Amino acid sequence: MPAEFDVIIVGLGAMGSAASYQFAKRGAKVLGLDRYSPPHRFGSTHGETRITRIACGEGLEYTPLAVRSNEIWQEIERESGTDLLTQNGFASIAGKKRAAKAGNVEFLEVTIAAAKAAGIEYEILDGKDFRRRFPAFNVNDDDTVYFDRVGGFLRPEACVEMQLRLAKNKGAEIHLNERALSFEETGSGVRVKTASGEYEAKTLIVSAGPWLSDFLGTTPMPGLKVTRQIVCWYRVKDSARFEDFQPARFPVFVWQVPAQQISYGFPALGGPKDGVKISTEQYDVAVDPDDMDRTVSAAEQAALYEEYVGPYFPALDRECVRSDACLYTSVPDSRFVIDRHPAHFHVIVASPCSGHGFKHSAAIGEALAQMALGEPHIDLSEFRFRM
């Protein structure tokens, strides 16, 4: 007979690791499955840092998830003694000519509205004042900058690793390098077949990210797309300027530069030779997650520098000291999908995250556990399937 669980979780990245921890914390019998051994660099949850911000330019509906996630990260830090969250400030920068972030040209205005709704303190600065305070940024005098001190960054690999470790400590079974192949509903739950066996549970959580369609087959998500993203770390030209890129003097940012897309970046976390992480996004070219170039070419590094780095951070050299590639799994409008599968009541889908999910993942994991176990949870009605 197949082993029986309260919940099976397929995919143990951002959402799956958080859900595993939250179910186990509640005493549920949990089985977590992943085709690789997270944290790994094959999906969407790697690359040293992820932005966290309470004021979300994607929409006000995301703020409660960000607030609760930060609370959970801090709880885990206290429980584990691990450094996960740094709140060194967040800046949303926009000029008169703006790029769109996944179609949202009003990212700055929505960020301000979200901050007001959340009741957090923030400042609106012109470019001259912001440049005086944070000299690494080559903003124009007439640029507008939103700035708050509650935003910052997370360490995604450490977050995933610690939540999986805590889940195991609380009794969860975590099966790494075991690929889930298919599922079928039984009378009272779900049976999942993997390359190694079969398991049954009352609820199946599918948080497989770029492999979502591969596992579900046809997905009720029009416009679902997996795209390849690159990230690069550029060297600071003069070690005397390195201090300007330290967390205290360099907030995380989203910058609507006058280019095809936004840029975003983080402070330096290593030494002068370790570089500063700056990047952008692309949503046009879809890829197969199992057949994707995971190296970043010299031409890609140079193109990113020329359009998104050099003009805005003159203290950074064109030398790219490190690079990586990751995946976004997105639907139109960059929204989330967190809902019961319309054709399978015992299956809850917690993907895609549309490129901005990590900051919310701790709260989403909690909400998934609460939803499945019949507990009150954060309102997820904005993230239902749209047929």
Buried (B, 14 or more C-beta within 10 A) or exposed (E): EEEBBBBBBBBBBBBBBBBBBBBBBBEBBBBBBBBBEBBBBBBBBBBBBBBBBBBBBBBBBBBBBBBBBBEBBBEBBEEBEBEBBBBBBBBBBBBEEBBBBBEBEBBBBBBBBBBEEBEBEBEEBBBEBBBEBBBBBBBBEEBBBBBBBBBBBBBBBBBBBBBBBBBBEBEBBBBBEBBBBEBEBEEEBBBBBBEEEBBBBBBBBBBBBBBBBBBBEEBBBEEBBBBBBBBBBBBBBEEEBBBBBEBEBBBBBBBBBEBEBBBBBBBBBEEBEBBBBBBBBEBEEEBEBEEBEEEBEEEBBBEBBEBBBBEBBEBBBBBBBBBBBBBBBBBBEBBBBBBBBEEBEBBBBBBBBBBBBBBBBBBBBBBBBBBBBEEEBBEBEEBBBBE
